[in-house]
Amino acid sequence: MNRPRRPDDVLYPPGQIATPLLLATRASDLGLDIAVRHASGQRIDTDEVLELLATEVALTQSARFGLQTTVLRALRAGAGWRQIGAATDTTAAQAKAAFLTWVDEQRHHLPDTFTDVDADHARSLAEEADR
C-alpha cells in the first residue's frame, strides 16, 4: 500500500491543504485502529505507524500555521514582539524568529497563495514591531 510517510505528503496533498480538524480526525482514526489491532494480537505494519507519525507531525505543523497567522494578525493590529512573546509564552526574539521562519516556509510550500508581496509585507510588519 502506498501510505504517506512524510508530514508534507499529509499536510499538502496534491491540489489541497489538509485542515487541522481533518488531520486530527485522521490521526485519531489511525491511532485507534492500530491500538485495537495491537490489543488483539494482530501485527502492526511499519508503514501504518509511519503514516500515523507523519499525520501527527502534519497536525502539529497545521496548528503552528494557525498560530503564526494569528501572530500576523497581531502584528497588523500593532502588537509588539514583547507582547507577542508574552502571549505565546516565549521571548520576543523567539516569537520573531518563529514568525520569520514561518514566512519563509509559506513561500516554499504555498508559492501561489503566499506570494512575494505577502512575504515582504509580513517581514515589514515584523521589523516595524521592533520599533
Sequence and secondary structure as in RCSB ss.txt:
>XXXX:A:sequence
MNRPRRPDDVLYPPGQIATPLLLATRASDLGLDIAVRHASGQRIDTDEVLELLATEVALTQSARFGLQTTVLRAL
RAGAGWRQIGAATDTTAAQAKAAFLTWVDEQRHHLPDTFTDVDADHARSLAEEADR
>XXXX:A:secstr
     SHHHHHS TT    HHHHHHHHHHHHHHHHHHHHTT    HHHHHHHHHHHHHHHHHHHHHHHHHHHHHH
HTT  HHHHHHHTTS HHHHHHHHHHHHHHHHHH TTTS HHHHHHHHHHHHHTT 
